[in-house]
């Protein structure tokens, strides 16, 4: 977030000095940077959480126009409060956000009415609706996942065990299961009826920050800042490592080279002191993302990039042929459309891509 917030803040000051009002900037897509994205189950809407202003934009997916805004109760221009995670209910009626006001908030999509304001669930890392829509899972920031009753707003159950903090949660669509990930580098499979832990999945070398289930529920993908792993749910073993530690280290080495090169050039021209950085100092500030197509044929992930201003890139993998389409850009979050044809990405603006070709088909900020 340091790079994004710093850039956003500089642009904010420039625009204010140019005569733009704070409200105009808040509602403008010009130079907007987004940290999270979600597509409604019926494909009608795209929700995107901006990284400053404590605000969420709701787009009409067909017209690509802004329908409404969902705002927090507090004002923020520093990027300290923003929707780091979004989830639509299965019927598309509700939108849950984690991070707005640094708590969990749920709105009615059509009316914009605030349905739940869970002030006790502070600094959440992830929110996810159950397949029936009656439960909202909230991960972190402590070692637990809290299951919230959507009718009452009360915490119905607590699933604890991730030492250092829980970071993500995802419901299986085909079984009554929940999989969670955390700072202990482990995935945990929970039975939702008994609330018992059924299994653990070990293989990550860094905190697990994103989980996605295949449509049949027999496979899943988990993402950390070090790797993205493709799992067999029932075998509890990794079947493929989509993006490995060696690739990430090579990318970090390349980024360190670019940073040090710029620093050396600056030193030569200005004489100002410059301390070289190592690749160990270059860490991704946002978690990686992953999502399956509705037919289970495609897997879309964000990966660390090698370009100086493109440190998150997108990969689209055909799971039948193993063919991978690489898309350069700046992607902080992504979501595949319900029809399995497109993928929406959040980063410097909101963009649509053809899932099979990786070609950009439109930009919501144009």
Helices and strands as residue ranges (DSSP letters): H 2-17, H 22-27, E 34-39, E 45-50, E 55-60, E 66-71, E 85-88, E 94-98, G 100-102, E 104-108, E 114-118, E 126-129, E 135-139, E 144-149, E 155-160, E 166-171, E 177-182, E 186-191, E 197-202, E 208-213, E 219-224, E 228-232, E 237-243, H 245-270, G 279-281, E 290-292, E 298-307, E 310-318, E 324-327, E 331-336, E 342-347, E 350-354, E 360-363
